[in-house]
Amino acid sequence: MRKRIYIHVFALLLLCAACKHQQDEPQLTPWGEEQDSLSADFDLEQIVGNGEMIVLTMTGPETYYDYHGHYLGTQYLLCQRFAEKIGVGLRVEVCRDSAEMVRRIKDGEADVALFAGRDDRLAWRIGPDKPQLEKEIKAWFRPQLIAETRKEEQYLLSSRSVRRRVFAPMLNAKGGVISKYDAQFQQHARRIRWDWRLLAAQCYQESTFDSQARSWAGACGLMQIMPSTANHLGLAHSDLFDADKNIAAAVKFIEELDGHFRDIPNRTERIKFVLAAYNGGSYHVRDAMALTRKHGRDPHRWNDVSQYILALSQPQYYNDPVVKNGYMRGTETEDYVRRIISRWNGYRGIKTAAHMNTTGVPQKAHHKKKKYKI
C-alpha cells in the first residue's frame, strides 16, 4: 500500500516538473515567433511594436465624441497627436463612467484613460507599470498644446472649415427662381414626395448652392455627402461634385431616413426628424426621443424632442442610462432644422419671426454659452 502511495506521489512530482518545464520554455505564436509564456509588462516598447495604443474614455465635449463621422474632443485630439508622435494608431473604447475607466486601467486592459481636463492640464491616467510610456508623455507634453488643440477644434467646428462660395438664397424672388438647380430639385423631390422648395432650403443650408463645396471632414458637393455615405448609396466618388447625381444621392438617403422614422405618423413632424438625422445622425435623434419619453413628453413631436436634442450637450443628459450614443452638439442640429424650416417657409411666402425657432423660444436663448462641470 505504501509503495503504491510513493508511486502516485512520484508521478505527481513528474507531472508538476513537466508543467513547470513547459511554462519556462518559450511558446510559439501562431505566426512562428517565440515569446515567453509569462508576458512582460506592456510598456512603450511593446505598444510601439504592436502599432496600437488602447485608450479608455467617456463621451463629452472635452474628451471624445462623434461629429459627422469624425471624432473630436480636446483630450482625444491631444492623444491622437501623441500617438502620431510615437507612430501608432489609437483604439478608443468608451466607458459608461469613471469607475469603469479606473477599474479597467488598473486591470491593465488599456494604456491610457482620458478624463475631462481642467485649465491647461493633461487629464490622462496612465496604466500601471508603464514607466517608459509615462516618461515619454511627460517629455512630449507642454501646456501650450491644449490651447493649440482647442483652437484647431474650434476651427473644424466653424463654417470657416468648409470651402465654398456663398450664393444668394434666392436667385430671382419676383420670378420665383430659387437657384440654377431648381429643375433638379423638382425632379428628385418627387421621389420622396417633398416640396422641392424644402429640398432647396436644405441644400442652401448645406452648401449655399455651391456644387464644389467641401468640408474638412470630407463632405462634398451641393448636399455635402460624405464619401462613406456615397459608398453606402452607390455614388461613385468621382460623381460627388456632379450636381444632379449629388442631389439624387441625397434624396435616396433622405428616403432611407424617412423609413427609419416611420413610427412618427405625422408626416410634417417626420420631416423635421429626418432633417435632424441628416445633420446629427439618427442614433442621436433616437437618444433624444428616449429622453423625451422618459421625461413624460411626446417623442413623436419635434417641439418636445428638440429640447432634448439641445440637452444632449449637458452631462446629466448624455450620461443618462437611456442614452446609448453619448454627447452630441445639439445646438448645431437644432439650429440646422430651424433654419431650413424657416427658409422653406420664406420660399413659400410664409412669413415667420426670424428671431423665433420652431419651439417659440428666442433664438439667442439657445446660443447663450453655458459652463458645465464634468
C-alpha positions in Angstrom: 0.0 0.0 0.0 2.8 2.4 1.0 4.7 1.5 -2.3 1.6 2.5 -4.3 1.4 5.9 -2.5 5.1 6.5 -3.3 4.4 5.8 -7.0 1.5 8.2 -7.1 3.5 11.0 -5.4 6.4 10.4 -7.7 4.1 10.6 -10.7 2.6 13.8 -9.4 6.1 15.4 -9.0 6.9 14.4 -12.5 3.7 16.0 -13.8 4.5 19.2 -11.9 8.0 19.3 -13.2 6.8 18.8 -16.8 4.3 21.7 -16.4 7.0 23.9 -14.9 9.3 22.9 -17.8 6.5 23.8 -20.3 6.0 27.2 -18.6 9.7 28.0 -18.7 10.0 27.2 -22.3 9.3 29.9 -24.9 5.9 29.4 -26.6 5.4 29.7 -30.3 2.9 32.3 -31.5 0.6 31.4 -34.5 3.0 33.3 -36.8 6.0 31.3 -35.7 7.8 33.8 -33.4 8.9 32.8 -29.9 7.5 34.6 -26.8 7.8 34.0 -23.1 4.7 32.3 -21.7 4.7 34.9 -18.9 4.4 38.2 -20.9 6.3 41.2 -19.9 4.6 44.5 -18.9 3.1 46.1 -21.9 5.1 49.4 -21.8 6.1 51.8 -24.5 8.3 49.4 -26.4 5.6 46.8 -26.7 2.9 49.5 -27.6 5.1 50.7 -30.5 5.9 47.2 -31.6 2.2 46.3 -31.6 1.4 49.5 -33.5 -1.6 50.4 -31.3 -2.3 52.3 -28.1 -5.6 51.4 -26.3 -7.4 54.4 -24.8 -10.4 54.5 -22.4 -12.7 57.5 -22.2 -16.2 58.7 -21.8 -18.1 60.8 -24.3 -18.2 64.5 -23.7 -17.1 67.8 -25.3 -13.7 67.7 -23.6 -13.0 64.0 -24.1 -14.4 62.3 -27.2 -17.5 62.5 -29.4 -18.6 61.6 -32.9 -19.0 64.7 -35.2 -20.4 63.8 -38.7 -18.5 60.6 -38.8 -15.2 62.0 -37.4 -14.1 62.0 -33.8 -13.3 65.2 -31.8 -12.8 66.2 -28.2 -9.7 68.1 -26.8 -8.3 65.1 -24.9 -8.8 62.7 -27.8 -7.2 65.1 -30.3 -4.2 65.5 -27.9 -3.9 61.8 -27.6 -4.1 61.5 -31.3 -1.2 63.9 -31.6 0.9 61.8 -29.1 0.0 58.6 -30.9 1.2 60.1 -34.2 4.4 61.2 -32.5 5.3 57.7 -31.4 4.0 56.2 -34.6 1.0 54.1 -33.5 -2.8 54.1 -34.1 -5.4 54.6 -31.5 -8.1 52.2 -30.3 -10.7 54.1 -28.3 -13.1 52.2 -26.0 -15.9 54.2 -24.5 -16.8 53.5 -20.8 -20.0 54.2 -19.0 -18.5 56.0 -16.1 -15.2 57.0 -14.5 -15.3 54.0 -12.1 -15.2 51.6 -15.0 -12.3 53.5 -16.5 -10.3 53.3 -13.3 -11.0 49.6 -12.8 -10.1 48.7 -16.4 -6.9 50.8 -16.4 -5.8 49.2 -13.1 -6.5 45.7 -14.6 -4.2 46.5 -17.5 -6.9 46.5 -20.1 -5.7 49.8 -21.6 -2.7 52.0 -21.8 -4.2 55.4 -21.1 -7.5 56.8 -19.7 -8.8 60.2 -20.8 -10.7 62.4 -18.4 -12.2 65.8 -18.9 -9.4 68.4 -18.4 -9.4 71.5 -16.2 -7.5 74.6 -17.1 -4.4 73.6 -19.1 -3.7 70.3 -17.5 -3.4 66.9 -19.2 -6.2 64.8 -17.8 -4.8 61.4 -18.5 -4.3 58.4 -16.3 -1.5 56.1 -17.4 -1.7 52.4 -16.8 0.3 50.8 -14.0 3.8 49.5 -14.6 4.3 51.7 -17.7 7.2 54.0 -16.7 8.5 54.3 -20.3 5.1 55.5 -21.5 4.8 57.9 -18.7 8.2 59.3 -19.2 7.6 59.7 -23.0 4.3 61.5 -22.4 5.8 63.9 -19.8 8.7 64.7 -22.2 6.3 65.4 -25.1 3.6 67.4 -23.3 3.7 71.2 -22.9 0.7 73.3 -21.7 0.5 75.2 -25.0 -0.6 72.0 -26.7 -4.0 72.3 -25.1 -4.7 75.8 -26.3 -3.5 74.9 -29.8 -5.7 71.8 -29.9 -8.8 73.7 -28.7 -8.1 76.4 -31.4 -7.9 73.7 -34.0 -11.1 72.0 -32.8 -13.0 75.3 -32.9 -11.9 75.9 -36.4 -13.1 72.5 -37.5 -16.4 73.2 -35.9 -16.8 76.6 -37.6 -18.2 77.4 -41.1 -14.7 78.6 -42.0 -13.6 75.0 -42.3 -15.9 74.5 -45.3 -14.5 75.6 -48.6 -17.4 77.1 -50.6 -18.6 80.2 -52.4 -21.7 81.8 -50.9 -24.5 82.4 -53.4 -27.8 84.3 -52.7 -30.5 82.2 -51.1 -32.9 83.4 -53.9 -31.8 83.9 -57.4 -34.9 85.7 -58.6 -37.6 86.4 -56.0 -40.0 88.1 -58.4 -39.8 85.2 -60.9 -39.9 82.5 -58.2 -36.5 81.2 -59.1 -34.5 79.9 -56.1 -31.4 78.6 -57.8 -30.0 77.3 -61.0 -30.6 73.8 -59.7 -34.4 74.2 -59.4 -35.1 71.7 -62.1 -33.1 69.0 -60.3 -34.8 69.8 -57.0 -38.2 69.5 -58.7 -37.3 66.2 -60.4 -35.8 64.4 -57.4 -38.1 65.7 -54.7 -41.0 63.9 -56.4 -39.4 60.6 -55.4 -39.8 61.3 -51.7 -43.0 63.5 -52.1 -41.3 66.5 -50.6 -41.9 70.1 -51.7 -39.0 70.8 -53.9 -38.5 74.1 -52.1 -37.8 72.3 -48.9 -35.1 70.3 -50.7 -33.7 73.6 -52.0 -33.8 75.1 -48.5 -31.8 72.1 -47.1 -29.3 72.4 -50.0 -28.7 76.1 -49.2 -28.1 75.2 -45.5 -25.6 72.6 -46.6 -23.6 74.3 -49.3 -25.2 77.7 -50.1 -25.7 76.3 -53.6 -22.0 75.7 -54.3 -21.7 72.4 -56.2 -17.9 72.4 -55.4 -18.2 72.9 -51.7 -16.0 70.6 -49.5 -15.8 70.4 -45.7 -12.7 69.4 -43.6 -14.4 66.2 -42.8 -14.7 65.2 -46.5 -18.3 66.1 -47.1 -18.7 67.1 -50.8 -21.0 68.9 -53.2 -24.4 70.5 -53.0 -25.8 68.3 -50.3 -22.5 67.7 -48.5 -22.3 64.0 -48.9 -19.6 62.1 -47.0 -17.5 59.6 -49.1 -18.6 56.8 -46.7 -22.3 57.8 -47.3 -21.6 57.8 -51.0 -20.3 54.3 -50.8 -23.4 53.2 -48.9 -25.6 54.9 -51.5 -23.7 53.6 -54.5 -22.5 57.0 -55.6 -19.0 57.0 -57.2 -16.6 59.4 -55.6 -15.9 60.8 -59.0 -19.5 61.9 -59.1 -19.7 63.6 -55.7 -19.4 67.1 -57.3 -21.9 66.3 -60.1 -24.9 68.4 -59.1 -27.6 66.1 -60.4 -26.1 62.9 -59.0 -25.3 64.6 -55.7 -28.9 65.7 -55.2 -30.2 62.3 -56.3 -28.0 60.5 -53.8 -29.1 62.9 -51.0 -32.7 62.2 -51.8 -32.0 58.5 -51.7 -30.5 59.0 -48.2 -33.5 61.1 -47.1 -35.8 58.4 -48.3 -33.8 55.9 -46.2 -34.0 58.2 -43.1 -37.7 58.7 -43.7 -38.2 54.9 -43.5 -36.2 54.8 -40.3 -38.7 57.2 -38.6 -41.9 55.6 -39.9 -43.1 55.3 -36.3 -43.7 59.1 -36.4 -47.2 59.2 -38.0 -47.4 62.9 -38.7 -45.6 63.5 -42.0 -44.9 67.1 -41.3 -43.4 66.2 -38.0 -41.4 63.4 -39.5 -39.7 65.8 -41.9 -38.0 67.6 -39.0 -36.8 64.3 -37.5 -35.3 63.4 -40.9 -33.6 66.7 -41.3 -32.1 66.3 -37.8 -30.9 62.8 -38.6 -29.3 64.0 -41.8 -27.3 66.5 -39.8 -26.6 64.9 -36.5 -27.2 61.2 -37.0 -30.3 59.1 -36.5 -28.8 57.4 -33.4 -28.5 60.8 -31.6 -32.1 61.7 -32.6 -33.2 58.3 -31.1 -31.4 59.1 -27.9 -33.2 62.5 -27.7 -36.5 60.7 -28.3 -35.7 58.2 -25.5 -35.1 61.2 -23.1 -38.3 62.9 -24.2 -40.3 59.7 -23.5 -38.5 59.3 -20.1 -39.4 62.8 -19.1 -43.1 62.4 -20.0 -43.1 64.4 -23.2 -44.2 63.3 -26.7 -41.2 61.5 -28.5 -43.0 62.0 -31.9 -43.3 65.7 -31.6 -40.3 67.8 -32.7 -41.1 70.7 -30.4 -40.6 68.3 -27.5 -37.7 66.3 -28.9 -35.7 69.3 -29.9 -35.4 70.3 -26.3 -33.6 67.0 -25.6 -31.5 67.4 -28.7 -30.2 70.5 -27.1 -29.9 68.7 -23.7 -27.6 66.1 -25.1 -24.8 68.6 -24.7 -25.2 68.5 -20.9 -23.6 65.7 -18.8 -26.7 64.9 -16.8 -28.5 64.0 -20.0 -25.8 62.5 -22.2 -24.8 60.3 -19.3 -28.3 59.2 -18.7 -28.7 55.3 -18.9 -31.3 55.6 -21.7 -28.8 57.5 -23.9 -26.8 55.0 -26.0 -24.5 57.3 -28.0 -23.3 59.9 -25.5 -22.6 63.6 -26.1 -24.0 65.5 -29.1 -23.5 69.0 -30.4 -27.3 69.5 -30.2 -27.3 73.3 -30.7 -26.0 72.7 -34.3 -28.6 70.2 -35.2 -31.5 72.2 -33.6 -30.3 75.3 -35.5 -30.0 73.3 -38.7 -33.6 72.2 -38.6 -34.9 75.6 -37.5 -33.1 77.4 -40.3 -34.2 75.0 -43.0 -37.8 75.2 -41.9 -37.6 79.0 -41.7 -36.1 79.3 -45.2 -38.6 76.8 -46.6 -41.4 79.0 -45.2 -39.8 82.0 -46.8 -39.6 80.3 -50.2 -43.3 79.5 -49.9 -44.1 83.1 -48.9 -45.0 82.2 -45.3 -43.8 85.0 -43.0 -42.2 83.9 -39.7 -40.5 85.7 -37.0 -36.8 85.5 -37.9 -35.8 85.5 -34.3 -38.0 82.7 -33.3 -37.3 79.0 -33.6 -39.8 76.1 -34.1 -40.5 75.9 -30.4 -41.2 79.6 -30.0 -38.1 80.2 -27.9 -36.0 83.2 -28.7 -33.0 82.1 -30.8 -30.3 83.7 -28.7 -31.5 81.7 -25.7 -30.2 78.6 -27.4 -26.8 80.1 -28.2 -26.0 81.5 -24.8 -22.8 79.9 -23.7 -23.1 77.7 -20.6 -20.4 76.1 -18.5 -21.0 72.7 -17.1 -18.9 70.9 -14.5 -17.8 67.4 -15.6 
